[in-house]
């Protein structure tokens, strides 16, 4: 199913059956955490200890 149609169907369901107050708090917290992560990445950058280092393809191991 197309992503846009799925989103519109979910939105229509939420209009007919609104989520509880606790679900709304959880969704808001997830959005705030995501925005905070993006802001940290944009202003200070990602810590070098959490970066993924590429492994060379040829490690010298040759199967028989």
Secondary structure, 3 states (H helix, E strand, C coil): CCHHHHHHHHHHHHHHCCCCHHHHHHHHHHHHHHHHHHHHHHHCCCCHHHCCCCCCCCCCCCCC
